[in-house]
Amino acid sequence: MAQKHDSIEAFPESLELTDDDSVLQIVWDDGHKSRLRLDALRAACACAVCQGHHPSQSLNLTPDQFRDIRITGLAPVGRYAYHIVWSDGHDTGIYTLKRLREMENSPEEQRNL
């Protein structure tokens, strides 16, 4: 049986910090533009430190915990993800392109961008 791999059709053309470095803006090669608030992005970290190996181990992070968070490092991981280093020292999260593309802010958050 062939193994199915997650893939994403669109690929980032550019990544830029905007809004006083509080928003990561991604322009995709299909013309779509994602604007992701850093506090929400940090809270959504899917690593085992933040989410645990079981739901009972999750830190239940919220954007309110990261009001002044900044990105101090950003590097591609192959052609499928980005590794983000945060100003709070956290550096174990990998954000897949698929997740970044799907991770749009809520309508309320969009109004505040």
N, CA and C atoms as a LAMMPS dump frame, in Angstrom:
ITEM: TIMESTEP
0
ITEM: NUMBER OF ATOMS
339
ITEM: BOX BOUNDS ff ff ff
-5.0000000000000000e+02 5.0000000000000000e+02
-5.0000000000000000e+02 5.0000000000000000e+02
-5.0000000000000000e+02 5.0000000000000000e+02
ITEM: ATOMS id mol type element x y z
1 1 1 N 0.848 -1.176 0
2 1 2 C 0 0 0
3 1 3 C 0.894 1.24 0
4 2 1 N 0.631 2.147 -0.892
5 2 2 C 1.43 3.366 -0.987
6 2 3 C 1.11 4.282 0.182
7 3 1 N 2.151 4.905 0.699
8 3 2 C 1.969 5.836 1.806
9 3 3 C 1.609 7.202 1.251
10 4 1 N 0.583 7.799 1.81
11 4 2 C 0.161 9.133 1.388
12 4 3 C 0.938 10.173 2.184
13 5 1 N 1.501 11.146 1.484
14 5 2 C 2.236 12.215 2.14
15 5 3 C 1.418 13.483 2.108
16 6 1 N 1.446 14.218 3.232
17 6 2 C 0.813 15.534 3.236
18 6 3 C 1.602 16.432 2.294
19 7 1 N 0.909 17.138 1.458
20 7 2 C 1.592 18.082 0.581
21 7 3 C 0.773 19.349 0.518
22 8 1 N 1.409 20.354 0.082
23 8 2 C 0.749 21.635 -0.063
24 8 3 C 1.023 22.101 -1.478
25 9 1 N 0.013 22.597 -2.12
26 9 2 C 0.202 23.042 -3.494
27 9 3 C 0.886 24.4 -3.551
28 10 1 N 0.513 25.283 -2.663
29 10 2 C 1.105 26.629 -2.666
30 10 3 C 2.386 26.629 -1.844
31 11 1 N 3.296 27.527 -2.227
32 11 2 C 4.582 27.65 -1.539
33 11 3 C 4.813 29.126 -1.24
34 12 1 N 5.404 29.455 -0.099
35 12 2 C 5.626 30.866 0.229
36 12 3 C 6.575 31.543 -0.756
37 13 1 N 6.152 32.702 -1.23
38 13 2 C 7.047 33.544 -2.035
39 13 3 C 7.828 34.483 -1.136
40 14 1 N 7.163 34.937 -0.059
41 14 2 C 7.844 35.832 0.873
42 14 3 C 7.236 35.705 2.266
43 15 1 N 8.077 35.918 3.253
44 15 2 C 7.663 35.997 4.652
45 15 3 C 8.2 37.312 5.178
46 16 1 N 7.351 38.064 5.862
47 16 2 C 7.749 39.39 6.332
48 16 3 C 7.066 39.683 7.66
49 17 1 N 7.806 40.281 8.579
50 17 2 C 7.206 40.754 9.817
51 17 3 C 6.639 42.145 9.567
52 18 1 N 5.38 42.354 9.956
53 18 2 C 4.71 43.631 9.762
54 18 3 C 4.09 44.073 11.086
55 19 1 N 3.413 45.219 11.051
56 19 2 C 2.685 45.718 12.222
57 19 3 C 3.581 45.762 13.456
58 20 1 N 4.691 46.484 13.36
59 20 2 C 5.648 46.587 14.467
60 20 3 C 6.155 45.209 14.893
61 21 1 N 6.395 44.354 13.928
62 21 2 C 6.92 42.998 14.155
63 21 3 C 5.994 42.124 14.992
64 22 1 N 4.689 42.356 14.921
65 22 2 C 3.748 41.538 15.678
66 22 3 C 2.926 40.606 14.793
67 23 1 N 3.121 40.691 13.472
68 23 2 C 2.372 39.875 12.521
69 23 3 C 3.346 39.278 11.508
70 24 1 N 3.21 37.967 11.265
71 24 2 C 3.971 37.324 10.201
72 24 3 C 3.075 37.287 8.969
73 25 1 N 3.524 37.964 7.934
74 25 2 C 2.761 37.996 6.688
75 25 3 C 3.445 37.064 5.692
76 26 1 N 2.66 36.152 5.139
77 26 2 C 3.174 35.205 4.154
78 26 3 C 2.428 35.425 2.853
79 27 1 N 3.164 35.681 1.787
80 27 2 C 2.577 35.767 0.45
81 27 3 C 2.896 34.454 -0.24
82 28 1 N 1.834 33.757 -0.665
83 28 2 C 1.97 32.443 -1.295
84 28 3 C 2.035 32.607 -2.812
85 29 1 N 2.627 31.622 -3.468
86 29 2 C 2.801 31.718 -4.92
87 29 3 C 1.503 31.609 -5.711
88 30 1 N 0.39 31.319 -5.036
89 30 2 C -0.904 31.324 -5.721
90 30 3 C -1.653 32.642 -5.497
91 31 1 N -0.973 33.629 -4.878
92 31 2 C -1.563 34.943 -4.661
93 31 3 C -2.212 35.137 -3.306
94 32 1 N -2.429 34.078 -2.564
95 32 2 C -3.027 34.185 -1.232
96 32 3 C -2.055 34.865 -0.272
97 33 1 N -2.593 35.676 0.628
98 33 2 C -1.78 36.334 1.65
99 33 3 C -2.298 35.927 3.02
100 34 1 N -1.425 35.377 3.837
101 34 2 C -1.762 35.027 5.223
102 34 3 C -1.136 36.06 6.141
103 35 1 N -1.904 36.488 7.133
104 35 2 C -1.4 37.394 8.161
105 35 3 C -1.652 36.717 9.502
106 36 1 N -0.574 36.318 10.154
107 36 2 C -0.68 35.554 11.386
108 36 3 C -0.1 36.346 12.551
109 37 1 N -0.939 36.612 13.534
110 37 2 C -0.463 37.306 14.729
111 37 3 C 0.531 36.413 15.452
112 38 1 N 1.652 36.985 15.877
113 38 2 C 2.685 36.19 16.521
114 38 3 C 2.22 35.585 17.833
115 39 1 N 1.408 36.311 18.595
116 39 2 C 0.936 35.748 19.862
117 39 3 C 0.109 34.49 19.628
118 40 1 N -0.725 34.501 18.592
119 40 2 C -1.542 33.328 18.261
120 40 3 C -0.675 32.206 17.688
121 41 1 N 0.303 32.571 16.891
122 41 2 C 1.208 31.583 16.305
123 41 3 C 2.024 30.888 17.391
124 42 1 N 2.546 31.66 18.335
125 42 2 C 3.328 31.063 19.431
126 42 3 C 2.459 30.146 20.275
127 43 1 N 1.236 30.579 20.58
128 43 2 C 0.33 29.769 21.397
129 43 3 C -0.058 28.471 20.697
130 44 1 N -0.002 28.46 19.374
131 44 2 C -0.407 27.28 18.598
132 44 3 C 0.744 26.313 18.35
133 45 1 N 1.877 26.518 18.982
134 45 2 C 3.021 25.64 18.78
135 45 3 C 2.602 24.19 19.039
136 46 1 N 2.917 23.323 18.091
137 46 2 C 2.476 21.929 18.174
138 46 3 C 3.528 20.988 18.749
139 47 1 N 4.625 21.524 19.279
140 47 2 C 5.689 20.65 19.772
141 47 3 C 5.246 19.905 21.039
142 48 1 N 5.988 18.877 21.381
143 48 2 C 5.658 18.065 22.556
144 48 3 C 5.804 18.848 23.861
145 49 1 N 6.699 19.825 23.901
146 49 2 C 6.849 20.641 25.107
147 49 3 C 5.551 21.404 25.373
148 50 1 N 4.974 21.983 24.324
149 50 2 C 3.759 22.801 24.477
150 50 3 C 2.478 21.966 24.526
151 51 1 N 2.407 20.931 23.706
152 51 2 C 1.183 20.139 23.596
153 51 3 C 1.223 18.856 24.409
154 52 1 N 2.407 18.441 24.829
155 52 2 C 2.544 17.186 25.56
156 52 3 C 2.401 15.993 24.629
157 53 1 N 2.603 14.826 25.182
158 53 2 C 2.433 13.59 24.419
159 53 3 C 1.021 13.048 24.588
160 54 1 N 0.259 13.671 25.446
161 54 2 C -1.124 13.288 25.725
162 54 3 C -1.859 14.583 26.068
163 55 1 N -3.146 14.696 25.718
164 55 2 C -3.877 15.948 26.011
165 55 3 C -3.763 16.421 27.459
166 56 1 N -3.628 15.496 28.395
167 56 2 C -3.525 15.902 29.8
168 56 3 C -2.205 16.613 30.097
169 57 1 N -1.234 16.507 29.18
170 57 2 C 0.073 17.143 29.376
171 57 3 C 0.173 18.505 28.69
172 58 1 N -0.85 18.91 27.967
173 58 2 C -0.817 20.178 27.244
174 58 3 C -0.686 21.353 28.204
175 59 1 N 0.09 22.339 27.779
176 59 2 C 0.225 23.556 28.581
177 59 3 C -0.961 24.501 28.4
178 60 1 N -1.863 24.178 27.461
179 60 2 C -3.054 24.996 27.192
180 60 3 C -2.687 26.464 27.01
181 61 1 N -1.764 26.704 26.098
182 61 2 C -1.281 28.054 25.85
183 61 3 C -2.344 28.911 25.166
184 62 1 N -2.348 30.204 25.503
185 62 2 C -3.274 31.145 24.883
186 62 3 C -2.489 32.361 24.386
187 63 1 N -2.999 33.046 23.37
188 63 2 C -2.31 34.237 22.866
189 63 3 C -2.046 35.292 23.944
190 64 1 N -2.929 35.4 24.928
191 64 2 C -2.748 36.391 25.994
192 64 3 C -1.435 36.207 26.752
193 65 1 N -0.901 34.994 26.745
194 65 2 C 0.357 34.724 27.437
195 65 3 C 1.566 35.261 26.67
196 66 1 N 1.347 35.689 25.418
197 66 2 C 2.471 36.047 24.554
198 66 3 C 2.29 37.417 23.899
199 67 1 N 1.763 38.372 24.628
200 67 2 C 1.464 39.694 24.07
201 67 3 C 2.674 40.383 23.435
202 68 1 N 3.849 40.234 23.995
203 68 2 C 5.04 40.923 23.491
204 68 3 C 6.017 39.982 22.789
205 69 1 N 5.549 38.828 22.367
206 69 2 C 6.425 37.832 21.75
207 69 3 C 6.958 38.327 20.403
208 70 1 N 8.182 37.945 20.103
209 70 2 C 8.812 38.299 18.83
210 70 3 C 9.514 37.075 18.268
211 71 1 N 9.722 37.076 16.982
212 71 2 C 10.509 36.039 16.331
213 71 3 C 11.954 36.502 16.315
214 72 1 N 12.844 35.652 16.84
215 72 2 C 14.272 35.992 16.828
216 72 3 C 15.038 35.174 15.8
217 73 1 N 14.401 34.128 15.284
218 73 2 C 15.025 33.307 14.253
219 73 3 C 13.969 32.574 13.455
220 74 1 N 14.219 32.444 12.163
221 74 2 C 13.272 31.764 11.274
222 74 3 C 14.084 31.086 10.181
223 75 1 N 13.913 29.768 10.034
224 75 2 C 14.684 29.037 9.036
225 75 3 C 13.826 27.959 8.402
226 76 1 N 13.983 27.764 7.096
227 76 2 C 13.228 26.688 6.439
228 76 3 C 13.718 25.321 6.903
229 77 1 N 12.784 24.383 6.942
230 77 2 C 13.088 22.983 7.217
231 77 3 C 12.704 22.235 5.944
232 78 1 N 13.699 21.923 5.137
233 78 2 C 13.412 21.322 3.838
234 78 3 C 12.507 22.233 3.029
235 79 1 N 11.546 21.625 2.349
236 79 2 C 10.559 22.399 1.594
237 79 3 C 9.158 22.199 2.162
238 80 1 N 9.096 21.87 3.459
239 80 2 C 7.782 21.581 4.032
240 80 3 C 7.449 22.361 5.296
241 81 1 N 8.401 23.089 5.885
242 81 2 C 8.127 23.718 7.176
243 81 3 C 9.11 24.849 7.456
244 82 1 N 8.823 25.564 8.567
245 82 2 C 9.74 26.574 9.099
246 82 3 C 9.966 26.298 10.571
247 83 1 N 11.197 26.479 10.988
248 83 2 C 11.572 26.399 12.392
249 83 3 C 11.61 27.838 12.912
250 84 1 N 10.875 28.103 13.981
251 84 2 C 10.807 29.452 14.537
252 84 3 C 11.449 29.459 15.919
253 85 1 N 12.306 30.438 16.136
254 85 2 C 12.88 30.681 17.462
255 85 3 C 12.193 31.934 17.998
256 86 1 N 11.687 31.818 19.22
257 86 2 C 10.891 32.892 19.823
258 86 3 C 11.696 33.666 20.857
259 87 1 N 11.274 34.895 21.112
260 87 2 C 11.962 35.764 22.07
261 87 3 C 11.867 35.264 23.509
262 88 1 N 10.956 34.332 23.79
263 88 2 C 10.889 33.752 25.136
264 88 3 C 11.851 32.569 25.279
265 89 1 N 12.657 32.314 24.229
266 89 2 C 13.63 31.24 24.276
267 89 3 C 13.133 29.92 23.719
268 90 1 N 11.845 29.819 23.45
269 90 2 C 11.293 28.567 22.926
270 90 3 C 11.771 28.354 21.49
271 91 1 N 12.252 27.135 21.209
272 91 2 C 12.787 26.886 19.872
273 91 3 C 12.581 25.461 19.379
274 92 1 N 11.597 24.761 19.912
275 92 2 C 11.398 23.371 19.503
276 92 3 C 10.223 23.168 18.546
277 93 1 N 9.544 24.231 18.185
278 93 2 C 8.388 24.091 17.305
279 93 3 C 8.752 24.158 15.834
280 94 1 N 8.107 23.309 15.049
281 94 2 C 8.222 23.354 13.598
282 94 3 C 6.826 23.582 13.059
283 95 1 N 6.702 24.583 12.204
284 95 2 C 5.413 24.96 11.638
285 95 3 C 5.401 24.545 10.175
286 96 1 N 4.599 23.524 9.843
287 96 2 C 4.546 23.05 8.461
288 96 3 C 3.878 24.098 7.581
289 97 1 N 4.213 24.066 6.303
290 97 2 C 3.569 24.987 5.361
291 97 3 C 2.067 24.764 5.351
292 98 1 N 1.666 23.517 5.41
293 98 2 C 0.234 23.212 5.434
294 98 3 C -0.439 23.878 6.626
295 99 1 N 0.179 23.753 7.785
296 99 2 C -0.407 24.353 8.993
297 99 3 C -0.421 25.877 8.906
298 100 1 N 0.676 26.467 8.425
299 100 2 C 0.71 27.921 8.281
300 100 3 C -0.363 28.397 7.319
301 101 1 N -0.562 27.669 6.241
302 101 2 C -1.576 28.058 5.244
303 101 3 C -2.979 27.956 5.829
304 102 1 N -3.215 26.915 6.599
305 102 2 C -4.55 26.686 7.167
306 102 3 C -4.82 27.523 8.404
307 103 1 N -3.768 28.049 9.006
308 103 2 C -3.903 28.746 10.281
309 103 3 C -4.225 30.216 10.081
310 104 1 N -5.419 30.483 9.695
311 104 2 C -5.865 31.87 9.555
312 104 3 C -6.404 32.326 10.895
313 105 1 N -6.203 33.593 11.18
314 105 2 C -6.751 34.142 12.417
315 105 3 C -8.265 34.181 12.338
316 106 1 N -8.907 34.111 13.5
317 106 2 C -10.353 34.212 13.556
318 106 3 C -10.796 35.574 13.03
319 107 1 N -12.067 35.719 12.631
320 107 2 C -12.552 37.024 12.171
321 107 3 C -12.292 38.145 13.178
322 108 1 N -12.435 37.836 14.471
323 108 2 C -12.178 38.856 15.492
324 108 3 C -10.703 39.263 15.478
325 109 1 N -9.822 38.285 15.375
326 109 2 C -8.395 38.585 15.331
327 109 3 C -8.049 39.36 14.063
328 110 1 N -8.691 39.016 12.937
329 110 2 C -8.442 39.716 11.678
330 110 3 C -8.783 41.198 11.806
331 111 1 N -9.874 41.51 12.502
332 111 2 C -10.269 42.913 12.691
333 111 3 C -9.214 43.688 13.453
334 112 1 N -8.485 42.982 14.334
335 112 2 C -7.471 43.643 15.153
336 112 3 C -6.116 43.736 14.472
337 113 1 N -5.991 43.197 13.274
338 113 2 C -4.706 43.246 12.567
339 113 3 C -4.496 44.618 11.952
